[in-house]
Amino acid sequence: MIVTTTDAVPGRSIVRTLGLVRGSACRGRHLGRDLIAHLRNAVGGEIPEYTKMLSEAREQALDRMADEARALGGTGVIGVRFAIASMMAGAAEVLVYGTAVQLAAADVAPPHLEAELREARQGETRVAVEAVAVRAVAAVGAAGSLGEGERGD
């Protein structure tokens, strides 16, 4: 699953737009962590307890959004945005949303084969060009779909 904040994925065409997908996670403060956080806040600087809490909430929200996109038949989510809202004292919601899409296989050959293909074209040897093109298609096919959990970050 490719997840990106841009409205397009370089080298990939959008075959079909599937619609809005979203994921959210709500987190509340923990009494033990909260005491430590208040002490750190008095001194100043980063509060790692809250940083970790919000980071985990973002990851869970992203996973939920990607699951919703997969359920629609999507292979990517474009235009991803985050929003964080305070629900009540000590609790926050992390919302992530984007547009689920079906992406075509990669449109271009990998860079290392692009150079070889250019050289074969300059030599105008049809057999050489076809051989490199076959390797490029095979490489694009292998790299065209990322494994589960990969976001293309």
N, CA, C and O of each residue as an XYZ file, in Angstrom:
612
protein
N       0.851     -1.173      0.000
C       0.000      0.000      0.000
C       0.899      1.239      0.000
O       1.731      1.424      0.888
N       0.710      2.070     -1.009
C       1.448      3.324     -1.089
C       0.574      4.415     -0.485
O      -0.566      4.607     -0.907
N       1.105      5.123      0.495
C       0.388      6.213      1.164
C       1.233      7.464      0.996
O       2.407      7.483      1.367
N       0.628      8.521      0.429
C       1.388      9.733      0.154
C       0.545     10.984      0.382
O      -0.677     10.959      0.232
N       1.208     12.069      0.744
C       0.514     13.344      0.929
C       0.290     14.061     -0.401
O      -0.487     15.014     -0.463
N       0.952     13.622     -1.449
C       0.796     14.257     -2.762
C      -0.458     13.742     -3.449
O      -1.051     12.755     -3.014
N      -0.863     14.416     -4.525
C      -2.061     14.018     -5.254
C      -1.768     13.058     -6.392
O      -2.660     12.731     -7.175
N      -0.528     12.605     -6.490
C      -0.139     11.641     -7.512
C       1.060     10.851     -6.990
O       1.744     11.273     -6.059
N       1.295      9.703     -7.610
C       2.449      8.884     -7.264
C       3.355      8.865     -8.492
O       2.958      8.346     -9.536
N       4.559      9.417     -8.391
C       5.456      9.447     -9.546
C       5.672      8.048    -10.122
O       5.958      7.094     -9.398
N       5.526      7.952    -11.449
C       5.744      6.674    -12.117
C       4.562      5.736    -12.064
O       4.645      4.616    -12.567
N       3.457      6.165    -11.465
C       2.267      5.311    -11.357
C       1.045      6.106    -11.802
O       0.855      7.247    -11.381
N       0.229      5.513    -12.640
C      -1.019      6.145    -13.069
C      -2.147      5.722    -12.144
O      -2.145      4.612    -11.611
N      -3.105      6.609    -11.958
C      -4.290      6.274    -11.178
C      -5.288      5.641    -12.133
O      -5.746      6.274    -13.085
N      -5.618      4.381    -11.866
C      -6.554      3.645    -12.707
C      -7.988      3.973    -12.323
O      -8.859      4.114    -13.182
N      -8.220      4.092    -11.012
C      -9.577      4.320    -10.524
C      -9.528      5.027     -9.168
O      -8.721      4.679     -8.307
N     -10.389      6.011     -8.990
C     -10.517      6.685     -7.702
C     -11.647      6.013     -6.949
O     -12.757      5.882     -7.464
N     -11.360      5.583     -5.714
C     -12.334      4.815     -4.945
C     -13.064      5.636     -3.890
O     -14.120      5.222     -3.410
N     -12.523      6.783     -3.525
C     -13.215      7.651     -2.583
C     -12.456      7.901     -1.291
O     -11.328      7.441     -1.109
N     -13.095      8.630     -0.411
C     -12.517      9.036      0.860
C     -12.344      7.828      1.787
O     -13.245      7.002      1.933
N     -11.173      7.749      2.403
C     -10.923      6.755      3.452
C     -10.338      7.488      4.645
O      -9.671      8.512      4.497
N     -10.597      6.953      5.822
C     -10.096      7.614      7.018
C      -9.831      6.582      8.098
O     -10.330      5.457      8.060
N      -9.041      6.999      9.044
C      -8.760      6.182     10.209
C      -8.554      7.113     11.377
O      -8.043      8.222     11.221
N      -8.951      6.661     12.543
C      -8.753      7.503     13.713
C      -8.360      6.644     14.902
O      -8.598      5.437     14.931
N      -7.756      7.296     15.873
C      -7.371      6.650     17.123
C      -7.488      7.689     18.224
O      -7.032      8.823     18.074
N      -8.089      7.303     19.309
C      -8.228      8.188     20.467
C      -7.311      7.680     21.576
O      -7.248      6.483     21.854
N      -6.626      8.586     22.180
C      -5.727      8.216     23.273
C      -5.979      9.136     24.458
O      -6.217     10.335     24.310
N      -5.917      8.534     25.633
C      -6.054      9.293     26.866
C      -4.763      9.205     27.659
O      -3.959      8.291     27.474
N      -4.584     10.161     28.537
C      -3.380     10.165     29.364
C      -3.458      9.058     30.396
O      -4.544      8.637     30.795
N      -2.320      8.603     30.812
C      -2.184      7.566     31.834
C      -1.672      8.241     33.097
O      -0.743      9.047     33.038
N      -2.264      7.922     34.228
C      -1.929      8.611     35.469
C      -0.429      8.576     35.772
O       0.156      9.604     36.112
N       0.189      7.413     35.653
C       1.635      7.298     35.925
C       2.469      8.128     34.971
O       3.378      8.845     35.390
N       2.159      8.029     33.683
C       2.896      8.815     32.682
C       2.622     10.303     32.850
O       3.493     11.143     32.622
N       1.394     10.610     33.255
C       0.999     12.005     33.396
C       1.797     12.707     34.494
O       2.183     13.866     34.343
N       2.039     12.010     35.582
C       2.834     12.604     36.663
C       4.253     12.914     36.188
O       4.786     13.992     36.455
N       4.854     11.961     35.484
C       6.202     12.161     34.949
C       6.194     13.310     33.944
O       7.106     14.137     33.932
N       5.160     13.358     33.100
C       5.063     14.412     32.093
C       4.946     15.794     32.743
O       5.554     16.753     32.269
N       4.179     15.899     33.809
C       4.051     17.188     34.501
C       5.392     17.634     35.079
O       5.731     18.816     35.033
N       6.146     16.691     35.618
C       7.469     17.029     36.147
C       8.392     17.514     35.033
O       9.115     18.497     35.193
N       8.356     16.800     33.888
C       9.191     17.212     32.743
C       8.751     18.581     32.220
O       9.582     19.395     31.817
N       7.458     18.824     32.229
C       6.922     20.084     31.735
C       7.398     21.250     32.607
O       7.641     22.347     32.103
N       7.527     21.014     33.894
C       7.996     22.060     34.804
C       9.429     22.470     34.479
O       9.795     23.636     34.623
N      10.233     21.511     34.040
C      11.628     21.772     33.697
C      11.742     22.336     32.280
O      12.634     23.136     31.993
N      10.836     21.916     31.399
C      10.858     22.359     30.007
C      11.434     21.299     29.098
O      12.068     20.352     29.563
N      11.219     21.454     27.814
C      11.735     20.507     26.830
C      10.670     19.525     26.358
O       9.490     19.654     26.685
N      11.108     18.554     25.595
C      10.198     17.553     25.044
C       9.659     16.653     26.149
O      10.334     16.370     27.138
N       8.424     16.215     25.947
C       7.793     15.283     26.877
C       7.652     13.951     26.145
O       6.660     13.726     25.452
N       8.644     13.061     26.297
C       8.654     11.824     25.512
C       7.440     10.929     25.740
O       7.059     10.181     24.839
N       6.832     10.984     26.903
C       5.652     10.155     27.163
C       4.507     10.536     26.218
O       3.825      9.662     25.683
N       4.302     11.833     26.016
C       3.242     12.280     25.120
C       3.643     12.102     23.650
O       2.803     11.791     22.805
N       4.917     12.299     23.357
C       5.399     12.088     21.991
C       5.130     10.654     21.562
O       4.637     10.408     20.461
N       5.454      9.711     22.435
C       5.236      8.293     22.132
C       3.747      7.998     21.986
O       3.342      7.274     21.077
N       2.937      8.557     22.875
C       1.500      8.320     22.832
C       0.901      8.799     21.505
O       0.116      8.083     20.883
N       1.270     10.001     21.076
C       0.735     10.534     19.822
C       1.294      9.801     18.605
O       0.589      9.625     17.611
N       2.545      9.378     18.674
C       3.143      8.617     17.586
C       2.408      7.288     17.386
O       2.116      6.896     16.256
N       2.116      6.609     18.482
C       1.371      5.346     18.407
C      -0.034      5.580     17.851
O      -0.532      4.769     17.071
N      -0.672      6.677     18.245
C      -2.005      6.998     17.743
C      -1.966      7.278     16.242
O      -2.862      6.851     15.513
N      -0.934      7.995     15.768
C      -0.802      8.267     14.325
C      -0.639      6.972     13.545
O      -1.279      6.785     12.511
N       0.214      6.077     14.033
C       0.437      4.796     13.342
C      -0.837      3.965     13.291
O      -1.149      3.371     12.259
N      -1.578      3.918     14.397
C      -2.815      3.156     14.426
C      -3.841      3.758     13.472
O      -4.544      3.021     12.780
N      -3.938      5.086     13.424
C      -4.866      5.752     12.512
C      -4.476      5.469     11.057
O      -5.345      5.201     10.226
N      -3.173      5.529     10.743
C      -2.710      5.206      9.384
C      -3.056      3.771      9.011
O      -3.519      3.514      7.900
N      -2.837      2.840      9.923
C      -3.160      1.432      9.652
C      -4.649      1.253      9.384
O      -5.032      0.514      8.477
N      -5.479      1.917     10.160
C      -6.929      1.814      9.964
C      -7.358      2.403      8.633
O      -8.235      1.852      7.968
N      -6.747      3.528      8.228
C      -7.063      4.124      6.943
C      -6.651      3.191      5.809
O      -7.413      2.991      4.863
N      -5.444      2.616      5.899
C      -4.962      1.693      4.859
C      -5.856      0.461      4.781
O      -6.131     -0.030      3.686
N      -6.314     -0.047      5.921
C      -7.231     -1.198      5.927
C      -8.534     -0.856      5.210
O      -9.067     -1.677      4.464
N      -9.043      0.346      5.432
C     -10.277      0.770      4.762
C     -10.059      0.869      3.253
O     -10.928      0.486      2.470
N      -8.891      1.386      2.847
C      -8.578      1.485      1.414
C      -8.481      0.095      0.792
O      -8.993     -0.124     -0.306
N      -7.832     -0.847      1.478
C      -7.722     -2.226      0.971
C      -9.105     -2.862      0.818
O      -9.364     -3.579     -0.148
N      -9.987     -2.593      1.780
C     -11.335     -3.155      1.727
C     -12.104     -2.668      0.496
O     -12.993     -3.361      0.002
N     -11.761     -1.481      0.007
C     -12.385     -0.939     -1.210
C     -11.691     -1.421     -2.481
O     -12.144     -1.127     -3.587
N     -10.583     -2.167     -2.324
C      -9.816     -2.631     -3.481
C      -8.693     -1.694     -3.863
O      -8.153     -1.797     -4.964
N      -8.330     -0.781     -2.976
C      -7.284      0.197     -3.270
C      -5.882     -0.362     -3.130
O      -5.630     -1.288     -2.359
N      -4.987      0.220     -3.889
C      -3.557     -0.115     -3.790
C      -2.751      1.092     -3.339
O      -1.529      1.016     -3.209
N      -3.437      2.209     -3.100
C      -2.764      3.414     -2.636
C      -3.748      4.395     -2.040
O      -4.956      4.299     -2.256
N      -3.209      5.347     -1.279
C      -4.005      6.452     -0.733
C      -3.218      7.720     -1.024
O      -2.052      7.838     -0.648
N      -3.864      8.670     -1.699
C      -3.207      9.926     -2.054
C      -3.851     11.079     -1.280
O      -4.946     10.938     -0.735
N      -3.162     12.212     -1.239
C      -3.702     13.406     -0.594
C      -3.930     13.225      0.897
O      -4.897     13.749      1.449
N      -3.049     12.489      1.548
C      -3.231     12.174      2.968
C      -3.002     13.410      3.838
O      -2.058     14.172      3.631
N      -3.884     13.586      4.807
C      -3.800     14.694      5.751
C      -4.057     14.169      7.164
O      -4.767     13.182      7.353
N      -3.473     14.837      8.140
C      -3.667     14.509      9.552
C      -4.387     15.648     10.242
O      -4.222     16.814      9.883
N      -5.194     15.296     11.244
C      -5.824     16.288     12.109
C      -5.803     15.729     13.525
O      -6.016     14.536     13.738
N      -5.547     16.592     14.475
C      -5.538     16.186     15.875
C      -6.500     17.091     16.614
O      -6.467     18.313     16.464
N      -7.362     16.477     17.418
C      -8.350     17.249     18.169
C      -8.346     16.812     19.617
O      -8.183     15.632     19.925
N      -8.524     17.760     20.489
C      -8.658     17.470     21.906
C     -10.123     17.145     22.164
O     -11.003     17.959     21.885
N     -10.378     15.968     22.690
C     -11.759     15.545     22.913
C     -12.263     15.982     24.283
O     -13.426     16.353     24.441
N     -11.383     15.933     25.259
C     -11.678     16.365     26.621
C     -10.336     16.523     27.315
O      -9.297     16.211     26.732
N     -10.344     16.992     28.520
C      -9.076     17.161     29.236
C      -8.360     15.815     29.330
O      -8.883     14.856     29.898
N      -7.181     15.765     28.775
C      -6.378     14.554     28.876
C      -6.620     13.521     27.798
O      -6.065     12.426     27.888
N      -7.426     13.810     26.773
C      -7.676     12.846     25.700
C      -7.616     13.554     24.351
O      -8.063     14.693     24.215
N      -7.061     12.868     23.360
C      -6.938     13.444     22.017
C      -7.291     12.398     20.970
O      -7.101     11.200     21.176
N      -7.804     12.873     19.855
C      -8.083     12.005     18.706
C      -7.146     12.392     17.583
O      -6.965     13.574     17.292
N      -6.551     11.393     16.954
C      -5.751     11.602     15.757
C      -6.571     11.062     14.591
O      -6.958      9.893     14.587
N      -6.831     11.904     13.612
C      -7.593     11.525     12.428
C      -6.681     11.653     11.220
O      -5.980     12.654     11.070
N      -6.688     10.643     10.359
C      -5.940     10.705      9.106
C      -6.928     10.365      7.991
O      -7.738      9.448      8.131
N      -6.856     11.104      6.888
C      -7.789     10.863      5.795
C      -7.101     11.109      4.462
O      -6.108     11.832      4.383
N      -7.643     10.498      3.420
C      -7.100     10.656      2.081
C      -8.044     10.036      1.065
O      -9.169      9.665      1.401
N      -7.591      9.923     -0.171
C      -8.388      9.356     -1.257
C      -7.807      8.009     -1.648
O      -6.646      7.918     -2.049
N      -8.618      6.963     -1.530
C      -8.186      5.617     -1.935
C      -8.211      5.532     -3.455
O      -9.155      5.990     -4.099
N      -7.165      4.942     -4.018
C      -7.060      4.791     -5.469
C      -6.519      3.412     -5.815
O      -5.879      2.749     -4.999
N      -6.793      3.001     -7.048
C      -6.132      1.837     -7.606
C      -5.049      2.370     -8.524
O      -5.315      3.163     -9.428
N      -3.826      1.925     -8.282
C      -2.685      2.389     -9.070
C      -2.292      1.340    -10.102
O      -2.355      0.137     -9.846
N      -1.888      1.821    -11.269
C      -1.358      0.928    -12.296
C       0.048      0.507    -11.890
O       0.658      1.113    -11.009
N       0.551     -0.526    -12.533
C       1.939     -0.928    -12.312
C       2.837      0.254    -12.675
O       2.419      1.155    -13.401
N       4.050      0.249    -12.178
C       4.983      1.351    -12.428
C       5.093      1.628    -13.934
O       5.191      0.709    -14.747
N       5.074      2.922    -14.276
C       5.109      3.343    -15.674
C       6.513      3.386    -16.266
O       6.665      3.398    -17.487
N       7.521      3.408    -15.436
C       8.882      3.570    -15.927
C       9.766      2.439    -15.436
O       9.503      1.815    -14.408
N      10.799      2.198    -16.186
C      11.770      1.196    -15.777
C      12.623      1.739    -14.637
O      12.789      2.952    -14.514
N      13.167      0.853    -13.801
C      14.069      1.315    -12.743
C      15.250      2.076    -13.339
O      15.673      1.783    -14.457
N      15.786      3.053    -12.600
C      16.857      3.909    -13.127
C      18.053      3.142    -13.701
O      18.591      3.544    -14.732
N      18.478      2.059    -13.066
C      19.647      1.336    -13.571
C      19.364      0.690    -14.928
O      20.291      0.487    -15.712
N      18.107      0.366    -15.219
C      17.772     -0.202    -16.521
C      17.443      0.876    -17.547
O      17.575      0.647    -18.749
N      17.016      2.055    -17.083
C      16.756      3.165    -18.003
C      18.025      3.523    -18.771
O      17.979      3.715    -19.986
N      19.161      3.616    -18.072
C      20.429      3.954    -18.722
C      20.817      2.876    -19.733
O      21.259      3.182    -20.840
N      20.649      1.628    -19.345
C      20.991      0.524    -20.249
C      20.078      0.532    -21.477
O      20.529      0.256    -22.589
N      18.813      0.843    -21.280
C      17.863      0.908    -22.384
C      18.220      2.049    -23.337
O      18.135      1.889    -24.554
N      18.619      3.197    -22.788
C      19.050      4.322    -23.620
C      20.253      3.941    -24.479
O      20.298      4.244    -25.672
N      21.228      3.271    -23.856
C      22.430      2.843    -24.594
C      22.076      1.864    -25.701
O      22.618      1.951    -26.804
N      21.173      0.933    -25.419
C      20.770     -0.045    -26.435
C      20.051      0.648    -27.583
O      20.223      0.258    -28.738
N      19.248      1.669    -27.289
C      18.539      2.410    -28.333
C      19.517      3.179    -29.217
O      19.337      3.266    -30.431
N      20.564      3.740    -28.586
C      21.551      4.489    -29.363
C      22.280      3.564    -30.335
O      22.606      3.972    -31.450
N      22.537      2.333    -29.927
C      23.183      1.361    -30.796
C      22.233      0.810    -31.837
O      22.649      0.132    -32.778
N      20.937      1.107    -31.662
C      19.889      0.674    -32.581
C      19.939     -0.811    -32.888
O      19.639     -1.225    -34.007
N      20.305     -1.593    -31.928
C      20.255     -3.035    -32.089
C      18.921     -3.491    -31.513
O      18.732     -3.490    -30.297
N      18.008     -3.874    -32.377
C      16.657     -4.220    -31.958
C      16.657     -5.323    -30.908
O      15.893     -5.253    -29.945
N      17.481     -6.319    -31.072
C      17.537     -7.437    -30.128
C      17.982     -6.936    -28.744
O      17.438     -7.354    -27.722
N      18.976     -6.039    -28.725
C      19.463     -5.507    -27.449
C      18.380     -4.685    -26.758
O      18.198     -4.789    -25.545
N      17.663     -3.868    -27.526
C      16.594     -3.049    -26.959
C      15.499     -3.947    -26.397
O      15.003     -3.704    -25.297
N      15.121     -4.973    -27.136
C      14.067     -5.878    -26.671
C      14.499     -6.623    -25.405
O      13.694     -6.816    -24.495
N      15.750     -7.035    -25.346
C      16.246     -7.761    -24.173
C      16.195     -6.885    -22.922
O      15.764     -7.339    -21.863
N      16.634     -5.632    -23.043
C      16.599     -4.718    -21.907
C      15.153     -4.391    -21.545
O      14.816     -4.299    -20.365
N      14.302     -4.215    -22.546
C      12.895     -3.905    -22.282
C      12.224     -5.044    -21.520
O      11.433     -4.796    -20.610
N      12.529     -6.275    -21.877
C      11.966     -7.432    -21.170
C      12.428     -7.427    -19.716
O      11.632     -7.682    -18.812
N      13.711     -7.138    -19.484
C      14.225     -7.071    -18.113
C      13.573     -5.925    -17.349
O      13.289     -6.057    -16.159
N      13.334     -4.801    -18.023
C      12.712     -3.651    -17.373
C      11.282     -3.975    -16.960
O      10.862     -3.637    -15.852
N      10.536     -4.624    -17.840
C       9.159     -5.005    -17.521
C       9.141     -5.971    -16.349
O       8.288     -5.859    -15.468
N      10.072     -6.920    -16.327
C      10.145     -7.872    -15.217
C      10.481     -7.150    -13.911
O       9.909     -7.460    -12.866
N      11.399     -6.195    -13.967
C      11.785     -5.454    -12.761
C      10.642     -4.590    -12.265
O      10.405     -4.502    -11.060
N       9.927     -3.947    -13.190
C       8.794     -3.106    -12.813
C       7.706     -3.973    -12.198
O       7.092     -3.586    -11.205
N       7.466     -5.130    -12.774
C       6.466     -6.038    -12.219
C       6.816     -6.468    -10.816
O       5.939     -6.552     -9.955
N       8.100     -6.746    -10.568
C       8.541     -7.168     -9.232
C       8.458     -6.016     -8.239
O       8.113     -6.226     -7.076
N       8.769     -4.804     -8.686
C       8.761     -3.649     -7.781
C       7.431     -2.914     -7.794
O       7.204     -2.013     -6.986
N       6.554     -3.299     -8.709
C       5.304     -2.590     -8.882
C       4.347     -2.684     -7.729
O       3.518     -1.791     -7.548
N       4.429     -3.744     -6.933
C       3.526     -3.846     -5.795
C       4.339     -4.022     -4.533
O       5.109     -4.972     -4.394
N       4.153     -3.094     -3.623
C       4.870     -3.149     -2.357
C       4.187     -4.156     -1.454
O       2.984     -4.391     -1.565
N       4.956     -4.744     -0.568
C       4.427     -5.723      0.365
C       3.503     -5.090      1.385
O       3.436     -3.867      1.512
N       2.778     -5.956      2.121
C       1.872     -5.502      3.167
C       2.595     -4.613      4.157
O       3.721     -4.914      4.555
N       1.974     -3.542      4.553
C       2.534     -2.673      5.573
C       3.502     -1.631      5.062
O       3.852     -0.702      5.790
N       3.947     -1.768      3.803
C       4.871     -0.776      3.280
C       4.081      0.410      2.771
O       3.076      0.239      2.081
N       4.520      1.601      3.102
C       3.783      2.803      2.732
C       4.500      3.632      1.685
O       3.986      4.671      1.270
N       5.649      3.210      1.256
C       6.400      3.981      0.276
C       7.010      5.233      0.851
O       7.246      6.192      0.117
N       7.276      5.254      2.162
C       7.876      6.413      2.836
C       9.302      6.593      2.419
O       9.969      7.517      2.882
